[in-house]
Amino acid sequence: MSFFFIKFLNDVSRMKYEQKKEAVLLLEDGTVYKGYAVGAVGTAAGEIAFNTGVYGYQEIFTDPSYFGQILVLTPSHVGNYGVKEDEVESSSIKIEGLVCKKFSQHHSRPGASDSLQGYFEKDNKVGISDVDTRAITRHIRSTGAMNAIISSEILDIDVLKEKLKKVPKMDGLELSSKVSTEDPYFFGDENADFKVAVLDYGVKLNILRCLADRGCYLKVFPYNASIEKIIEWSPDGIMLSNGPGDPSAMPNEIATVGAIVETQIPVFGICLGHQILALSQGLTTKKMHNGHRGVNHPVKNLETTKCEVTSQNHGFVVDWDSAEKANGITITHKHLNDDSLAGIRLDNKNAFSVQFHPESSAGPNDSRYLFDQFIGNIKENKAVNA
Protein backbone atom coordinates (compact mmCIF):
# COMPACT_ATOMS: atom_id res chain seq x y z
CA MET A 1 0.00 0.00 0.00
CA SER A 2 1.47 3.34 -1.06
CA PHE A 3 2.24 6.22 1.23
CA PHE A 4 -0.23 8.46 -0.63
CA PHE A 5 -3.08 5.95 -0.34
CA ILE A 6 -2.49 5.57 3.39
CA LYS A 7 -2.43 9.36 3.73
CA PHE A 8 -5.73 9.53 1.79
CA LEU A 9 -7.39 7.03 4.16
CA ASN A 10 -6.12 8.93 7.18
CA ASP A 11 -7.40 12.21 5.75
CA VAL A 12 -10.83 10.72 5.11
CA SER A 13 -10.94 9.26 8.63
CA ARG A 14 -9.90 12.61 10.12
CA MET A 15 -12.53 14.49 8.10
CA LYS A 16 -15.28 12.14 9.30
CA TYR A 17 -14.04 12.52 12.88
CA GLU A 18 -14.01 16.30 12.61
CA GLN A 19 -17.58 16.30 11.25
CA LYS A 20 -18.91 14.58 14.35
CA LYS A 21 -21.33 16.61 16.45
CA GLU A 22 -20.09 17.50 19.92
CA ALA A 23 -21.84 16.15 23.00
CA VAL A 24 -21.39 16.50 26.73
CA LEU A 25 -22.00 14.26 29.74
CA LEU A 26 -22.60 15.98 33.08
CA LEU A 27 -22.75 14.05 36.35
CA GLU A 28 -24.69 15.19 39.38
CA ASP A 29 -21.48 15.89 41.31
CA GLY A 30 -20.37 18.37 38.62
CA THR A 31 -17.98 16.08 36.73
CA VAL A 32 -18.00 16.81 33.00
CA TYR A 33 -16.95 14.62 30.06
CA LYS A 34 -16.88 15.86 26.48
CA GLY A 35 -17.27 13.64 23.45
CA TYR A 36 -19.29 13.19 20.28
CA ALA A 37 -22.98 12.55 19.63
CA VAL A 38 -24.32 9.13 18.69
CA GLY A 39 -27.90 8.23 17.94
CA ALA A 40 -30.44 11.02 17.87
CA VAL A 41 -29.49 14.63 18.57
CA GLY A 42 -31.06 15.67 21.84
CA THR A 43 -30.88 15.53 25.63
CA ALA A 44 -31.38 12.58 28.00
CA ALA A 45 -31.20 12.34 31.78
CA GLY A 46 -31.45 9.63 34.42
CA GLU A 47 -29.42 7.62 36.89
CA ILE A 48 -26.03 6.68 35.45
CA ALA A 49 -24.93 3.05 35.72
CA PHE A 50 -22.25 0.85 34.17
CA ASN A 51 -22.55 -2.60 32.62
CA THR A 52 -19.50 -4.87 32.36
CA GLY A 53 -20.93 -7.21 29.70
CA VAL A 54 -18.90 -7.61 26.51
CA TYR A 55 -21.74 -8.88 24.31
CA GLY A 56 -25.51 -8.71 23.93
CA TYR A 57 -25.83 -4.92 23.76
CA GLN A 58 -29.17 -5.02 21.94
CA GLU A 59 -30.74 -7.28 24.58
CA ILE A 60 -29.32 -4.99 27.27
CA PHE A 61 -30.67 -1.82 25.64
CA THR A 62 -34.19 -3.31 25.36
CA ASP A 63 -34.32 -4.66 28.93
CA PRO A 64 -37.18 -2.77 30.69
CA SER A 65 -35.23 -2.90 33.97
CA TYR A 66 -32.99 -0.16 32.54
CA PHE A 67 -35.83 2.32 32.17
CA GLY A 68 -34.80 5.65 33.64
CA GLN A 69 -31.06 4.98 33.40
CA ILE A 70 -28.13 6.27 31.38
CA LEU A 71 -25.94 3.29 30.65
CA VAL A 72 -22.15 3.21 30.45
CA LEU A 73 -20.78 0.24 28.51
CA THR A 74 -17.29 -0.75 29.60
CA PRO A 75 -16.14 -2.60 26.41
CA SER A 76 -14.04 -0.57 23.98
CA HIS A 77 -16.46 -0.88 21.04
CA VAL A 78 -20.23 -1.08 20.57
CA GLY A 79 -22.28 -1.44 17.42
CA ASN A 80 -19.88 -3.69 15.51
CA TYR A 81 -22.48 -6.32 14.67
CA GLY A 82 -25.46 -4.00 14.19
CA VAL A 83 -28.92 -5.06 15.34
CA LYS A 84 -31.42 -7.80 14.50
CA GLU A 85 -35.18 -7.54 14.89
CA ASP A 86 -35.44 -10.75 16.92
CA GLU A 87 -32.65 -10.00 19.41
CA VAL A 88 -34.77 -7.88 21.73
CA GLU A 89 -36.18 -8.15 25.24
CA SER A 90 -39.03 -5.68 24.65
CA SER A 91 -40.59 -3.65 21.86
CA SER A 92 -38.19 -0.68 22.09
CA ILE A 93 -34.94 0.65 23.56
CA LYS A 94 -35.50 1.21 27.27
CA ILE A 95 -32.27 2.91 28.39
CA GLU A 96 -32.49 6.70 28.60
CA GLY A 97 -29.08 7.23 27.01
CA LEU A 98 -25.81 5.56 26.11
CA VAL A 99 -22.20 6.32 27.08
CA CYS A 100 -19.47 4.44 25.21
CA LYS A 101 -15.85 4.62 24.11
CA LYS A 102 -16.08 3.80 20.40
CA PHE A 103 -19.41 3.68 18.58
CA SER A 104 -19.41 1.86 15.26
CA GLN A 105 -21.49 3.58 12.60
CA HIS A 106 -21.10 0.52 10.37
CA HIS A 107 -21.60 -3.17 11.06
CA SER A 108 -20.19 -6.33 9.52
CA ARG A 109 -22.83 -8.99 10.26
CA PRO A 110 -24.71 -10.04 7.10
CA GLY A 111 -27.85 -10.95 9.08
CA ALA A 112 -28.19 -7.53 10.72
CA SER A 113 -31.36 -5.58 9.93
CA ASP A 114 -29.95 -2.14 10.80
CA SER A 115 -26.98 -0.30 12.22
CA LEU A 116 -26.97 0.66 15.89
CA GLN A 117 -26.99 4.30 14.78
CA GLY A 118 -30.19 3.75 12.79
CA TYR A 119 -31.71 1.82 15.68
CA PHE A 120 -31.08 4.67 18.11
CA GLU A 121 -32.38 7.27 15.67
CA LYS A 122 -35.59 5.28 15.14
CA ASP A 123 -36.26 5.21 18.90
CA ASN A 124 -35.01 8.79 19.37
CA LYS A 125 -32.34 7.77 21.85
CA VAL A 126 -29.33 9.95 22.69
CA GLY A 127 -25.76 8.85 23.29
CA ILE A 128 -22.20 10.09 23.66
CA SER A 129 -19.00 8.39 22.45
CA ASP A 130 -15.25 9.04 22.52
CA VAL A 131 -15.20 9.46 26.29
CA ASP A 132 -13.05 7.58 28.79
CA THR A 133 -15.54 4.95 29.95
CA ARG A 134 -12.99 3.36 32.28
CA ALA A 135 -12.54 6.66 34.10
CA ILE A 136 -16.33 7.15 34.27
CA THR A 137 -16.87 3.62 35.59
CA ARG A 138 -14.19 3.99 38.25
CA HIS A 139 -15.71 7.33 39.26
CA ILE A 140 -19.20 5.82 39.65
CA ARG A 141 -17.77 2.79 41.44
CA SER A 142 -16.05 4.95 44.06
CA THR A 143 -18.54 7.82 44.33
CA GLY A 144 -21.74 5.82 44.00
CA ALA A 145 -24.92 5.99 41.94
CA MET A 146 -26.01 9.45 40.86
CA ASN A 147 -28.03 11.18 38.19
CA ALA A 148 -26.49 12.41 34.96
CA ILE A 149 -27.45 14.18 31.74
CA ILE A 150 -26.24 13.77 28.14
CA SER A 151 -26.81 16.43 25.52
CA SER A 152 -25.80 17.02 21.92
CA GLU A 153 -28.08 20.04 21.54
CA ILE A 154 -27.15 21.98 24.71
CA LEU A 155 -23.47 22.35 25.52
CA ASP A 156 -23.85 25.07 28.17
CA ILE A 157 -22.94 23.35 31.45
CA ASP A 158 -24.86 25.83 33.60
CA VAL A 159 -28.06 25.18 31.63
CA LEU A 160 -27.55 21.43 31.92
CA LYS A 161 -26.99 21.73 35.68
CA GLU A 162 -30.40 23.37 36.06
CA LYS A 163 -32.05 20.65 34.00
CA LEU A 164 -30.30 17.94 35.99
CA LYS A 165 -31.63 19.36 39.27
CA LYS A 166 -35.16 18.52 38.08
CA VAL A 167 -34.43 14.84 37.42
CA PRO A 168 -35.99 12.66 40.17
CA LYS A 169 -33.83 10.37 42.27
CA MET A 170 -34.20 6.61 41.82
CA ASP A 171 -34.86 6.24 45.56
CA GLY A 172 -38.62 6.14 46.05
CA LEU A 173 -39.33 6.07 42.31
CA GLU A 174 -41.98 3.67 40.99
CA LEU A 175 -41.29 2.87 37.31
CA SER A 176 -43.09 -0.40 36.56
CA SER A 177 -46.16 1.54 35.48
CA LYS A 178 -44.03 3.06 32.68
CA VAL A 179 -43.05 -0.28 31.12
CA SER A 180 -45.75 -2.79 32.06
CA THR A 181 -48.42 -3.96 29.64
CA GLU A 182 -51.70 -2.07 29.94
CA ASP A 183 -53.85 -5.07 29.07
CA PRO A 184 -53.38 -8.79 29.71
CA TYR A 185 -52.09 -10.90 26.81
CA PHE A 186 -51.26 -14.54 26.15
CA PHE A 187 -47.95 -16.15 25.19
CA GLY A 188 -47.21 -19.73 24.15
CA ASP A 189 -49.27 -22.78 23.29
CA GLU A 190 -52.76 -22.76 24.81
CA ASN A 191 -52.64 -26.57 24.86
CA ALA A 192 -49.47 -26.61 26.99
CA ASP A 193 -49.32 -28.66 30.18
CA PHE A 194 -49.23 -25.74 32.62
CA LYS A 195 -50.80 -22.31 32.99
CA VAL A 196 -48.55 -19.62 34.46
CA ALA A 197 -49.65 -16.10 35.30
CA VAL A 198 -46.88 -13.53 34.80
CA LEU A 199 -47.01 -10.26 36.72
CA ASP A 200 -45.36 -7.81 34.35
CA TYR A 201 -43.28 -5.33 36.31
CA GLY A 202 -41.11 -4.90 33.19
CA VAL A 203 -40.78 -8.47 31.97
CA LYS A 204 -38.02 -9.56 29.59
CA LEU A 205 -39.17 -11.52 26.57
CA ASN A 206 -36.73 -14.34 27.25
CA ILE A 207 -38.38 -15.07 30.60
CA LEU A 208 -41.57 -15.78 28.66
CA ARG A 209 -39.65 -17.90 26.16
CA CYS A 210 -37.99 -19.95 28.93
CA LEU A 211 -41.37 -20.72 30.50
CA ALA A 212 -43.05 -21.50 27.17
CA ASP A 213 -40.18 -23.83 26.25
CA ARG A 214 -40.95 -25.79 29.43
CA GLY A 215 -44.57 -26.44 28.59
CA CYS A 216 -46.24 -23.33 29.98
CA TYR A 217 -49.09 -21.30 28.53
CA LEU A 218 -48.75 -17.77 29.86
CA LYS A 219 -51.14 -14.98 30.65
CA VAL A 220 -49.19 -11.77 31.21
CA PHE A 221 -50.97 -9.40 33.60
CA PRO A 222 -50.34 -5.67 34.19
CA TYR A 223 -48.11 -4.84 37.15
CA ASN A 224 -51.11 -3.72 39.25
CA ALA A 225 -53.45 -6.62 38.50
CA SER A 226 -55.61 -7.65 41.45
CA ILE A 227 -55.31 -11.06 43.04
CA GLU A 228 -58.94 -11.71 42.07
CA LYS A 229 -58.17 -11.23 38.35
CA ILE A 230 -55.10 -13.46 38.60
CA ILE A 231 -56.77 -16.30 40.52
CA GLU A 232 -59.83 -16.13 38.23
CA TRP A 233 -57.64 -17.56 35.43
CA SER A 234 -56.75 -20.57 37.66
CA PRO A 235 -52.98 -20.53 37.08
CA ASP A 236 -50.78 -23.45 38.08
CA GLY A 237 -47.93 -21.07 38.93
CA ILE A 238 -47.19 -17.36 39.19
CA MET A 239 -44.09 -15.56 37.89
CA LEU A 240 -43.05 -12.21 39.40
CA SER A 241 -40.98 -10.52 36.72
CA ASN A 242 -38.03 -8.18 36.68
CA GLY A 243 -38.51 -4.43 36.28
CA PRO A 244 -37.17 -0.94 37.03
CA GLY A 245 -37.39 1.40 39.99
CA ASP A 246 -37.54 1.21 43.77
CA PRO A 247 -39.52 -1.82 45.02
CA SER A 248 -40.45 -0.07 48.27
CA ALA A 249 -42.45 2.46 46.22
CA MET A 250 -44.96 -0.28 45.28
CA PRO A 251 -47.07 -0.91 48.43
CA ASN A 252 -50.16 -2.15 46.56
CA GLU A 253 -48.14 -4.65 44.54
CA ILE A 254 -46.34 -5.82 47.68
CA ALA A 255 -49.70 -6.45 49.35
CA THR A 256 -50.96 -8.36 46.29
CA VAL A 257 -47.90 -10.63 46.27
CA GLY A 258 -48.33 -11.24 50.01
CA ALA A 259 -51.86 -12.43 49.33
CA ILE A 260 -50.71 -14.57 46.39
CA VAL A 261 -48.16 -16.34 48.56
CA GLU A 262 -50.89 -17.33 51.03
CA THR A 263 -52.73 -19.26 48.28
CA GLN A 264 -49.81 -21.76 48.11
CA ILE A 265 -49.77 -21.51 44.31
CA PRO A 266 -46.07 -21.91 43.31
CA VAL A 267 -44.34 -18.53 42.92
CA PHE A 268 -41.03 -17.65 41.24
CA GLY A 269 -39.61 -14.12 41.45
CA ILE A 270 -36.79 -12.56 39.43
CA CYS A 271 -35.01 -9.30 40.38
CA LEU A 272 -37.74 -6.72 41.10
CA GLY A 273 -40.14 -9.64 41.55
CA HIS A 274 -37.66 -11.09 44.06
CA GLN A 275 -37.53 -7.82 45.96
CA ILE A 276 -41.31 -7.46 46.03
CA LEU A 277 -41.67 -11.03 47.31
CA ALA A 278 -39.16 -10.26 50.07
CA LEU A 279 -40.95 -7.05 51.05
CA SER A 280 -44.26 -8.92 51.18
CA GLN A 281 -42.72 -11.12 53.90
CA GLY A 282 -41.55 -8.22 56.05
CA LEU A 283 -37.96 -8.06 54.77
CA THR A 284 -36.38 -4.76 53.77
CA THR A 285 -34.56 -3.55 50.65
CA LYS A 286 -31.87 -0.92 50.24
CA LYS A 287 -30.27 1.14 47.50
CA MET A 288 -26.86 -0.19 46.49
CA HIS A 289 -23.73 1.94 46.20
CA ASN A 290 -23.46 1.34 42.46
CA GLY A 291 -25.48 -1.79 41.65
CA HIS A 292 -24.70 -4.99 39.78
CA ARG A 293 -24.92 -4.92 35.98
CA GLY A 294 -23.21 -7.36 33.64
CA VAL A 295 -23.10 -10.96 32.41
CA ASN A 296 -20.22 -12.20 34.55
CA HIS A 297 -21.34 -11.94 38.17
CA PRO A 298 -20.42 -14.91 40.42
CA VAL A 299 -23.14 -16.32 42.66
CA LYS A 300 -22.97 -19.25 45.09
CA ASN A 301 -25.94 -21.53 45.58
CA LEU A 302 -25.75 -22.07 49.33
CA GLU A 303 -27.87 -25.23 49.18
CA THR A 304 -25.83 -27.06 46.54
CA THR A 305 -22.53 -25.19 47.26
CA LYS A 306 -22.09 -24.82 43.49
CA CYS A 307 -21.12 -21.48 41.94
CA GLU A 308 -22.81 -19.92 38.93
CA VAL A 309 -21.80 -17.14 36.54
CA THR A 310 -24.90 -14.97 36.23
CA SER A 311 -26.42 -12.08 34.34
CA GLN A 312 -27.43 -9.22 36.63
CA ASN A 313 -29.05 -5.80 36.45
CA HIS A 314 -30.21 -4.18 39.67
CA GLY A 315 -29.58 -1.13 41.83
CA PHE A 316 -31.55 -2.29 44.87
CA VAL A 317 -31.01 -5.40 46.99
CA VAL A 318 -32.77 -7.29 49.77
CA ASP A 319 -31.07 -6.59 53.08
CA TRP A 320 -29.20 -9.69 54.28
CA ASP A 321 -29.72 -9.01 58.00
CA SER A 322 -33.48 -8.63 57.62
CA ALA A 323 -33.64 -12.00 55.83
CA GLU A 324 -31.39 -13.71 58.36
CA LYS A 325 -33.49 -12.52 61.29
CA ALA A 326 -36.86 -13.32 59.70
CA ASN A 327 -38.77 -16.49 60.51
CA GLY A 328 -39.53 -18.82 57.62
CA ILE A 329 -36.92 -17.42 55.24
CA THR A 330 -33.96 -19.38 53.89
CA ILE A 331 -31.19 -17.51 52.08
CA THR A 332 -30.37 -19.69 49.07
CA HIS A 333 -27.88 -17.63 47.03
CA LYS A 334 -25.05 -15.21 47.76
CA HIS A 335 -23.22 -12.81 45.45
CA LEU A 336 -19.52 -13.60 45.76
CA ASN A 337 -18.18 -10.14 44.89
CA ASP A 338 -19.75 -8.35 47.84
CA ASP A 339 -21.55 -11.09 49.83
CA SER A 340 -24.94 -9.52 49.13
CA LEU A 341 -28.15 -11.55 49.18
CA ALA A 342 -28.96 -13.13 45.81
CA GLY A 343 -31.82 -15.54 46.50
CA ILE A 344 -34.38 -16.69 49.08
CA ARG A 345 -36.91 -19.44 49.66
CA LEU A 346 -40.02 -19.20 51.84
CA ASP A 347 -39.91 -22.27 54.08
CA ASN A 348 -43.63 -22.71 54.70
CA LYS A 349 -44.87 -21.21 51.46
CA ASN A 350 -44.48 -22.40 47.87
CA ALA A 351 -42.29 -19.51 46.74
CA PHE A 352 -38.67 -18.71 45.89
CA SER A 353 -36.83 -15.90 44.13
CA VAL A 354 -33.43 -14.72 42.93
CA GLN A 355 -31.74 -11.37 42.43
CA PHE A 356 -30.18 -12.32 39.08
CA HIS A 357 -31.43 -13.25 35.59
CA PRO A 358 -31.68 -17.02 34.98
CA GLU A 359 -33.15 -16.33 31.52
CA SER A 360 -29.66 -14.91 30.80
CA SER A 361 -30.30 -12.77 27.75
CA ALA A 362 -27.60 -11.67 27.40
CA GLY A 363 -25.53 -13.98 29.58
CA PRO A 364 -24.47 -17.56 30.47
CA ASN A 365 -26.93 -20.39 31.01
CA ASP A 366 -25.66 -21.54 34.41
CA SER A 367 -28.90 -20.63 36.21
CA ARG A 368 -31.52 -21.94 33.76
CA TYR A 369 -32.15 -24.81 36.20
CA LEU A 370 -34.25 -22.40 38.27
CA PHE A 371 -37.00 -22.54 35.65
CA ASP A 372 -36.92 -26.33 35.92
CA GLN A 373 -37.15 -25.97 39.70
CA PHE A 374 -40.24 -23.79 39.27
CA ILE A 375 -41.84 -26.34 36.93
CA GLY A 376 -41.01 -29.05 39.46
CA ASN A 377 -42.85 -27.10 42.17
CA ILE A 378 -45.85 -26.73 39.85
CA LYS A 379 -45.93 -30.47 39.10
CA GLU A 380 -45.66 -31.36 42.78
CA ASN A 381 -48.41 -28.92 43.76
CA LYS A 382 -50.73 -30.25 41.05
CA ALA A 383 -50.12 -33.82 42.18
CA VAL A 384 -50.93 -32.95 45.79
CA ASN A 385 -54.16 -31.18 44.80
CA ALA A 386 -55.24 -33.70 42.16
C-alpha positions in Angstrom: 0.0 0.0 0.0 1.5 3.3 -1.1 2.2 6.2 1.2 -0.2 8.5 -0.6 -3.1 5.9 -0.3 -2.5 5.6 3.4 -2.4 9.4 3.7 -5.7 9.5 1.8 -7.4 7.0 4.2 -6.1 8.9 7.2 -7.4 12.2 5.8 -10.8 10.7 5.1 -10.9 9.3 8.6 -9.9 12.6 10.1 -12.5 14.5 8.1 -15.3 12.1 9.3 -14.0 12.5 12.9 -14.0 16.3 12.6 -17.6 16.3 11.3 -18.9 14.6 14.3 -21.3 16.6 16.4 -20.1 17.5 19.9 -21.8 16.2 23.0 -21.4 16.5 26.7 -22.0 14.3 29.7 -22.6 16.0 33.1 -22.8 14.1 36.3 -24.7 15.2 39.4 -21.5 15.9 41.3 -20.4 18.4 38.6 -18.0 16.1 36.7 -18.0 16.8 33.0 -17.0 14.6 30.1 -16.9 15.9 26.5 -17.3 13.6 23.4 -19.3 13.2 20.3 -23.0 12.6 19.6 -24.3 9.1 18.7 -27.9 8.2 17.9 -30.4 11.0 17.9 -29.5 14.6 18.6 -31.1 15.7 21.8 -30.9 15.5 25.6 -31.4 12.6 28.0 -31.2 12.3 31.8 -31.4 9.6 34.4 -29.4 7.6 36.9 -26.0 6.7 35.4 -24.9 3.1 35.7 -22.3 0.9 34.2 -22.6 -2.6 32.6 -19.5 -4.9 32.4 -20.9 -7.2 29.7 -18.9 -7.6 26.5 -21.7 -8.9 24.3 -25.5 -8.7 23.9 -25.8 -4.9 23.8 -29.2 -5.0 21.9 -30.7 -7.3 24.6 -29.3 -5.0 27.3 -30.7 -1.8 25.6 -34.2 -3.3 25.4 -34.3 -4.7 28.9 -37.2 -2.8 30.7 -35.2 -2.9 34.0 -33.0 -0.2 32.5 -35.8 2.3 32.2 -34.8 5.7 33.6 -31.1 5.0 33.4 -28.1 6.3 31.4 -25.9 3.3 30.6 -22.1 3.2 30.4 -20.8 0.2 28.5 -17.3 -0.8 29.6 -16.1 -2.6 26.4 -14.0 -0.6 24.0 -16.5 -0.9 21.0 -20.2 -1.1 20.6 -22.3 -1.4 17.4 -19.9 -3.7 15.5 -22.5 -6.3 14.7 -25.5 -4.0 14.2 -28.9 -5.1 15.3 -31.4 -7.8 14.5 -35.2 -7.5 14.9 -35.4 -10.8 16.9 -32.6 -10.0 19.4 -34.8 -7.9 21.7 -36.2 -8.2 25.2 -39.0 -5.7 24.7 -40.6 -3.6 21.9 -38.2 -0.7 22.1 -34.9 0.6 23.6 -35.5 1.2 27.3 -32.3 2.9 28.4 -32.5 6.7 28.6 -29.1 7.2 27.0 -25.8 5.6 26.1 -22.2 6.3 27.1 -19.5 4.4 25.2 -15.8 4.6 24.1 -16.1 3.8 20.4 -19.4 3.7 18.6 -19.4 1.9 15.3 -21.5 3.6 12.6 -21.1 0.5 10.4 -21.6 -3.2 11.1 -20.2 -6.3 9.5 -22.8 -9.0 10.3 -24.7 -10.0 7.1 -27.8 -10.9 9.1 -28.2 -7.5 10.7 -31.4 -5.6 9.9 -30.0 -2.1 10.8 -27.0 -0.3 12.2 -27.0 0.7 15.9 -27.0 4.3 14.8 -30.2 3.8 12.8 -31.7 1.8 15.7 -31.1 4.7 18.1 -32.4 7.3 15.7 -35.6 5.3 15.1 -36.3 5.2 18.9 -35.0 8.8 19.4 -32.3 7.8 21.9 -29.3 9.9 22.7 -25.8 8.9 23.3 -22.2 10.1 23.7 -19.0 8.4 22.5 -15.3 9.0 22.5 -15.2 9.5 26.3 -13.1 7.6 28.8 -15.5 4.9 30.0 -13.0 3.4 32.3 -12.5 6.7 34.1 -16.3 7.2 34.3 -16.9 3.6 35.6 -14.2 4.0 38.2 -15.7 7.3 39.3 -19.2 5.8 39.7 -17.8 2.8 41.4 -16.0 5.0 44.1 -18.5 7.8 44.3 -21.7 5.8 44.0 -24.9 6.0 41.9 -26.0 9.4 40.9 -28.0 11.2 38.2 -26.5 12.4 35.0 -27.4 14.2 31.7 -26.2 13.8 28.1 -26.8 16.4 25.5 -25.8 17.0 21.9 -28.1 20.0 21.5 -27.2 22.0 24.7 -23.5 22.4 25.5 -23.8 25.1 28.2 -22.9 23.3 31.5 -24.9 25.8 33.6 -28.1 25.2 31.6 -27.6 21.4 31.9 -27.0 21.7 35.7 -30.4 23.4 36.1 -32.0 20.6 34.0 -30.3 17.9 36.0 -31.6 19.4 39.3 -35.2 18.5 38.1 -34.4 14.8 37.4 -36.0 12.7 40.2 -33.8 10.4 42.3 -34.2 6.6 41.8 -34.9 6.2 45.6 -38.6 6.1 46.0 -39.3 6.1 42.3 -42.0 3.7 41.0 -41.3 2.9 37.3 -43.1 -0.4 36.6 -46.2 1.5 35.5 -44.0 3.1 32.7 -43.0 -0.3 31.1 -45.8 -2.8 32.1 -48.4 -4.0 29.6 -51.7 -2.1 29.9 -53.9 -5.1 29.1 -53.4 -8.8 29.7 -52.1 -10.9 26.8 -51.3 -14.5 26.1 -47.9 -16.2 25.2 -47.2 -19.7 24.1 -49.3 -22.8 23.3 -52.8 -22.8 24.8 -52.6 -26.6 24.9 -49.5 -26.6 27.0 -49.3 -28.7 30.2 -49.2 -25.7 32.6 -50.8 -22.3 33.0 -48.5 -19.6 34.5 -49.7 -16.1 35.3 -46.9 -13.5 34.8 -47.0 -10.3 36.7 -45.4 -7.8 34.3 -43.3 -5.3 36.3 -41.1 -4.9 33.2 -40.8 -8.5 32.0 -38.0 -9.6 29.6 -39.2 -11.5 26.6 -36.7 -14.3 27.2 -38.4 -15.1 30.6 -41.6 -15.8 28.7 -39.6 -17.9 26.2 -38.0 -20.0 28.9 -41.4 -20.7 30.5 -43.0 -21.5 27.2 -40.2 -23.8 26.3 -41.0 -25.8 29.4 -44.6 -26.4 28.6 -46.2 -23.3 30.0 -49.1 -21.3 28.5 -48.7 -17.8 29.9 -51.1 -15.0 30.6 -49.2 -11.8 31.2 -51.0 -9.4 33.6 -50.3 -5.7 34.2 -48.1 -4.8 37.2 -51.1 -3.7 39.3 -53.5 -6.6 38.5 -55.6 -7.6 41.4 -55.3 -11.1 43.0 -58.9 -11.7 42.1 -58.2 -11.2 38.4 -55.1 -13.5 38.6 -56.8 -16.3 40.5 -59.8 -16.1 38.2 -57.6 -17.6 35.4 -56.8 -20.6 37.7 -53.0 -20.5 37.1 -50.8 -23.5 38.1 -47.9 -21.1 38.9 -47.2 -17.4 39.2 -44.1 -15.6 37.9 -43.0 -12.2 39.4 -41.0 -10.5 36.7 -38.0 -8.2 36.7 -38.5 -4.4 36.3 -37.2 -0.9 37.0 -37.4 1.4 40.0 -37.5 1.2 43.8 -39.5 -1.8 45.0 -40.4 -0.1 48.3 -42.5 2.5 46.2 -45.0 -0.3 45.3 -47.1 -0.9 48.4 -50.2 -2.2 46.6 -48.1 -4.6 44.5 -46.3 -5.8 47.7 -49.7 -6.5 49.3 -51.0 -8.4 46.3 -47.9 -10.6 46.3 -48.3 -11.2 50.0 -51.9 -12.4 49.3 -50.7 -14.6 46.4 -48.2 -16.3 48.6 -50.9 -17.3 51.0 -52.7 -19.3 48.3 -49.8 -21.8 48.1 -49.8 -21.5 44.3 -46.1 -21.9 43.3 -44.3 -18.5 42.9 -41.0 -17.7 41.2 -39.6 -14.1 41.4 -36.8 -12.6 39.4 -35.0 -9.3 40.4 -37.7 -6.7 41.1 -40.1 -9.6 41.6 -37.7 -11.1 44.1 -37.5 -7.8 46.0 -41.3 -7.5 46.0 -41.7 -11.0 47.3 -39.2 -10.3 50.1 -40.9 -7.1 51.0 -44.3 -8.9 51.2 -42.7 -11.1 53.9 -41.5 -8.2 56.1 -38.0 -8.1 54.8 -36.4 -4.8 53.8 -34.6 -3.5 50.7 -31.9 -0.9 50.2 -30.3 1.1 47.5 -26.9 -0.2 46.5 -23.7 1.9 46.2 -23.5 1.3 42.5 -25.5 -1.8 41.7 -24.7 -5.0 39.8 -24.9 -4.9 36.0 -23.2 -7.4 33.6 -23.1 -11.0 32.4 -20.2 -12.2 34.6 -21.3 -11.9 38.2 -20.4 -14.9 40.4 -23.1 -16.3 42.7 -23.0 -19.2 45.1 -25.9 -21.5 45.6 -25.8 -22.1 49.3 -27.9 -25.2 49.2 -25.8 -27.1 46.5 -22.5 -25.2 47.3 -22.1 -24.8 43.5 -21.1 -21.5 41.9 -22.8 -19.9 38.9 -21.8 -17.1 36.5 -24.9 -15.0 36.2 -26.4 -12.1 34.3 -27.4 -9.2 36.6 -29.1 -5.8 36.4 -30.2 -4.2 39.7 -29.6 -1.1 41.8 -31.6 -2.3 44.9 -31.0 -5.4 47.0 -32.8 -7.3 49.8 -31.1 -6.6 53.1 -29.2 -9.7 54.3 -29.7 -9.0 58.0 -33.5 -8.6 57.6 -33.6 -12.0 55.8 -31.4 -13.7 58.4 -33.5 -12.5 61.3 -36.9 -13.3 59.7 -38.8 -16.5 60.5 -39.5 -18.8 57.6 -36.9 -17.4 55.2 -34.0 -19.4 53.9 -31.2 -17.5 52.1 -30.4 -19.7 49.1 -27.9 -17.6 47.0 -25.1 -15.2 47.8 -23.2 -12.8 45.4 -19.5 -13.6 45.8 -18.2 -10.1 44.9 -19.7 -8.4 47.8 -21.6 -11.1 49.8 -24.9 -9.5 49.1 -28.1 -11.5 49.2 -29.0 -13.1 45.8 -31.8 -15.5 46.5 -34.4 -16.7 49.1 -36.9 -19.4 49.7 -40.0 -19.2 51.8 -39.9 -22.3 54.1 -43.6 -22.7 54.7 -44.9 -21.2 51.5 -44.5 -22.4 47.9 -42.3 -19.5 46.7 -38.7 -18.7 45.9 -36.8 -15.9 44.1 -33.4 -14.7 42.9 -31.7 -11.4 42.4 -30.2 -12.3 39.1 -31.4 -13.2 35.6 -31.7 -17.0 35.0 -33.1 -16.3 31.5 -29.7 -14.9 30.8 -30.3 -12.8 27.8 -27.6 -11.7 27.4 -25.5 -14.0 29.6 -24.5 -17.6 30.5 -26.9 -20.4 31.0 -25.7 -21.5 34.4 -28.9 -20.6 36.2 -31.5 -21.9 33.8 -32.1 -24.8 36.2 -34.3 -22.4 38.3 -37.0 -22.5 35.6 -36.9 -26.3 35.9 -37.1 -26.0 39.7 -40.2 -23.8 39.3 -41.8 -26.3 36.9 -41.0 -29.0 39.5 -42.9 -27.1 42.2 -45.9 -26.7 39.9 -45.9 -30.5 39.1 -45.7 -31.4 42.8 -48.4 -28.9 43.8 -50.7 -30.2 41.0 -50.1 -33.8 42.2 -50.9 -33.0 45.8 -54.2 -31.2 44.8 -55.2 -33.7 42.2 
